[in-house]
């Protein structure tokens, strides 16, 4: 953070005296009333007391004795509650309240807008300043207004870990220049818009840090649910990208555009990895899912520079590296990647945990009247139910119930047996699974393989709500919450542009 070029790239994130005073004025601080050297006096006025009370109430709401999201007891957020619709197809207004709770930074931005009656631009400026000063070791009110940002709690579902400063003001300016969201006077910013601004800020921060590793969820992030990444398939209708609602078949958000940008990252020396819940010791399922990218790599011909491409299955249990000579994924020997903690996992404990999860899933399915429309699947390090019935507007709620009941059963077993075994329970949209391990472990393992710091690592996924398996990735690195592959493509466009700008300034 001390290098001048980095400060320039952050778009003025290191605020000078003038900018600091502007932020204080936005917060309503009476500068003329401040005594000389009265730093504590100013800090006491930084944030409205009603906002502090609201934040404490929110923190108490998401923190629960039975809601431990530690690496040993994790539940995420399901695909039934994706993006901006919410489970069962909620509209944006209805969905916004619970969605804000899924991300502590987004919640902070909305709270500042509502409590202080300020525009999104000012909320971004205030939040950026508070985060920057907190990371710099300066005492601020961030701990009071967003305790889960300052001290990420294993017991708070909205926890977002701060791995680097976030240029929220620059992200807002960039987004607003194309969407004109600030021009609206009657309709306030919506969840999708705030989420995209936060996403863009994270992308800019990752580019500034010098990105070394980028990981992706599969279904809903790189390709639509239950499909593969393949630009030779019939083009599907375009999806909303970073900038508003884009027209059908927009070439900027097609599988071909996404593959081209993934290739751009690989050719820039960035390691690209698929980190998915798919648990299979064979490489073929992962090659099938990434076939479009693999085909593009093969087309480069002999003599092309090797690329660094990985696939991690079962959250963290199976690791494959792409062999540029063999043109396929090859299993990586466990001794090369398995962390010490995983080597101590006990097979008996794993089976006991899966037995408890299986029993809870079966019992709950019967209680919910779902026994006839689910199929039990048991794997080496996972157990789950496949939903085979007709998908209704409320199906996601029932799948969430299955996931949460299974999580509670596993937690009870681990507490009673004093066991320490990481796991995740998640609603995958048309299935519910309990996996041994988590994406936090999978990403940390990859970081060790390629030598990437947390700030040099980025994860993109679509499951950051309470029952989805991308949630714990926040502990490993910065994250981008997308709604579909079209948004992934749009965010990669912004990432590559920011990386090019960084390269231009540095060299």
Secondary structure, 3 states (H helix, E strand, C coil): CCCHHHHHHCCCCCCCHHHHHHHHHHCCCCHHHCCCCCHHHHHHHCCCHHHHHHHHHHHHHHECCCCCCCCCCEECCCHHHCCCCCCCCCCHHHHHHHHHHCCHHHHHHHHHHHHHCCCHHHHHHHHHHHHHHHHCCCCCCHHHHCHHHHCCCCCECCCCCCCCCCCHHHHHHHHHHHHCHHHCCCCCCCHHHHHHHHHHHHHHHHHHHCCCEEEECCECCCECCCCCCCCCCCCCCCCCCCCCCCCCCCHHHCHHHHHHHHHHHHHCCCEEEEECCCCCCCCHHHHHHCHHHHHHHHCCCCCCCCCCEEEEECCCCEEEEEECCCCEEEECCHHHHCCHHHHCCCHHHHHHHHHHHHHHHHHHHHHCCCHHHEEEEECCCEEEEEECCCCCCCHHHHHHHHHHHHHHHHHHHHHHHCCCCCEEEEECCCEEEEEECCHHHHHHHHHHHHCCCHHHEEEEECCCCCCCCCCCHHHHCEEEECCCHHHHHHHHHHHHHHHHHHHHHHC
